[in-house]
């Protein structure tokens, strides 16, 4: 065997080893990324109503304890009338805990554009990207103007049987012909209470889905519908997350666990474990 042939074979072996090393490194990196982000790119957070028995400061620290970085705060936790000092203190705590205040609601405007403007000004000041709302048809007219002026999205929240936005068609009719920043907050549990399939709702609303309230619901043998730990109810979570991927949903995804008001953390932790298992199936 000539020296050139030996050198050629050695070169091939080196190339093969380099290729194998690159493949193994890429595989390890991919696994590390998956482990580092068990929510598969979704911005998983918490609707602070889940922690309504506690202060907003405690709620934010609980979000950090859950290993999450996003929070949607409900007005009962932190009203728009909060003082400048209270807002600065909240911003400081959010920075310290590495939690982002991404959404706020559910908001009611009492038919007043002036009142609605306060919420948009608050959102702009606090860096909030979407307001979950329960508007009347008349309020939608001035919301159409405000979303353009402030470049902040609003998401119409469905709230189950008897509510203004009970069925999917109620939401679709409300957003038709409106600015694209007026969209929907899909509350999975409330849509299930209204006998609507959240998977179908996501697909029908498409790019107009700006926010998710992730709940689960179980229909009992007697027909009663009760909220439960996510993954222990009737919501097909893998199918729902697949639908969100299909519509390229990038908005906040808020865990909303309404049970065990005085001790919600165990149920929330189990819910997040089940959410991760569902996402692993994608």
N, C-alpha and C positions, 0 to 999 in steps of 0.2 A: 504494500500500500504506500502510495507516495505521500510526501509531506503535505501536499495540497489537499489530498483526499482526507487525510487525518484532520487537517485544519477545518475542512468543510463540514465533516461530521461533528467535530467539537462545536462549531458555530451553530449547527442545527440543534444540538443538545442545549446549548446556552439559550437559544431563542425559545425552545420548548419550555425550558425552566422559567424563563422570564414570563412567557405567556401564562403558564400555570400559576405563577406567583401573582400576576395581575388579576387573573380570574378569582383566585382565593381571596385576594385583598378586596376585590369588588364585592364578592359574596359576603365577606365578613362585614364590610362597610354597610351593605344593604341590610344585613340583619341588625346591625347596631342602630341604623336609622329607624328601622321598624320598631325596635325595642324602645328607642328614644321617643318615638311618636306613635303610641298605640292607637291614636285616633285617626290615623291615615290621612292627615292633612286637614281634617275638620277642626275648626276652632271651638273645641269643647269647653264649655263654661257652665255657669250656674245662674239660674234666675233666683235672685236673693229672697224671693218669697218663700223658697224652700227653708230658709233660715229666719223666718219672720219673728220667731220668739226671742231673737237675739239682736244686738245692736248691729248697725252696718259695719262697724269696725270689726266686731267678732265674725261677721259673715265673710268679710274679705280675708281674714286670717284662716277661716275654715276652708275657703276656696284654695288658698295656698297649701293647706294641709292635705287637701285632696289631690294635690299635684297638678292643678289647673291654673290657667293664666288669664281667664276671661270671666267677666261678671256682667250680668244684666241686673241693674238695681231697680227695685220697684219703689214708687213714690212714697210709700209708707216708711221706707227705710231712710230715705234722703230726699226731702221735698225740694222743688225748684226754688222755694223761698229761703233756702239755706243761706246763711250769711257768707260774706267773702272769706272770713276767717275759717268757717266750717268747710268751705270748698277747698281752700288751700290745705287744710289739715287732711282732708280726704285724698287729695292729689299726692300728698307726701306719703301717706300710708300705702296707696296704690303703687307708688314707685318703690317703696321699701319692700313690698311683698311681691313685686313683679307681676301684678295683676292689672289687666287693662279693663277699663270701664267702657264697654263697647256698645251697650244698649240700655234703654230705660223705658219703663212702662209697667203696666198698661196705663196710658194717659187718656184723660177725658178733658174736654175743653169748654164745656158748658155753653156751647154755641158762640163763643167769643173768639174772634181772630186775635184780639189783643192778648187774651189768655194763652192761645196757642203760640203766639210769638214768644212768650216767656219760656216755653218749653224748648223752642228752637234756639233761643239765645243761650239757655242753660246747656243744651247739647253742644253748641259750638264752643262754649267756654270750657266744658269738661272733656272735649274730644270724643263725644259719643257719635257713632255713625248711623244708628237707627233707633227710632222711637216706635215702640209698639203702641197702637192706638185703637180706639173704639169710636170712630167718628160717625156723626149723622151724615145724611146725604148733603145737607147744607154746608156742613163743616168741610166736606171734601173739596168744595170750591175754593176756600181760602187755603187749604192744605196744598192744593195744586200750585198756588203761587209761592207758598213758603218753602216747599221743597226745592224750587228753582232758586229762590233768593239765597237760601242757606246751604244748598247742595247737601242736604241731610235726608236720608230715606225715612219713610214711615211704613210701618207694617201693620195691616189691619188684622186684629186678633179675633179669631173665632172663639166663642165662649159657650158653646153647647146649646142644648134645646131651650127654646124660649128667648135666646139672646138675639141682639140685632144681627149678628153674623153667626148664624146657626149652621147653615149648609154651605157647601162649596160654591154653589151658584150665587149665594149672597155676596161672597167675596169677589167672584169673577165679575158680577154686574157692577160692583162698586168701583173696581179699578179700570173697567173698560173705558178707553178713550182718555185716560188720565196720564199724567207724566209717569215715565217708567220708574221714577223714584217712589211712587205710591204703589206698594205691593202688599204682600201677605206675611203674617206671622202664623205659621202652621202650628197650632197646638194639637199634637197628635191625640192626646187623651180626650179633649173636648170634641174633636171631629169624630172619634169613635163613639162618644156619647150620642152624637147626632147621626149615628149609623152611616158615617162616611169613612171610606178607606183612605188613610193618610198617604199610602203609596200612590193611589190615583190622584189625590189632591196635589201632591208634589209634581206629578207629571203634567197635570192640567194647568197648573199655575206657572210652571217653568221658571223662566228668568225673573218672574215677579215675586218669587219667594225670597224675602230679605232676612228672615229670622225664623228660628225653630224653637218652640217650647216642647221639649221631649218628655212626654209622660207615657205611662203604660196603664192599661185598663183591663180588668178581668170581668167577664160576664159570668155571674154566679148561676148555679142550678135553678134558683128561683127567678132568674131574669134580671136581678139587680146588677147594676154596673158600678164597680168600685175601682178607684185608683190603687195601684200597687207598685211594688219595686219594678224598675225597668228590667225586662227580660223574664218576668214571672207572669205577665199578662198576655193579652191576645195580639199585641202589636208585633207584626213580622218585621223585626228590626233589620235583619240582613237585607230584605227587600226594600225597606224604607231608605236605608243608607245607599243602596244601589241606585235607587231613584234619584237621590240627591246628587250622586256622582253623575248620573245621566244628564241632569239639568245644569251641571257645573255650578252647584251651589257653593258659595264661598262666604256666606254671611255667618253671624254668630249662631252657635248651636247651644242652647241653654237647657241643662238638666233642670227639670222642675219636679221636685218630689214633695208632694203636699201632705204625706202621711207623717205620723210621729212628730208632730210639731215641736215638742219639747226635747226630743232626742233624735233628730233626723240623720245625723252623720252615719250611723251604721247602715241604714237603708240606702243612703246616697253612695256609700263606698261599694256596697253590693251592686247597686245599679250601674256604677261605672265599670265594675269588673264584667258585668254582663254585656255592657255596651262594647267593651273591648273585644269580648269573645265574638259578638255579632260582626264587628268590623273585621276581625281576622278571617272571616269567611268570604270577604270580598275578593 
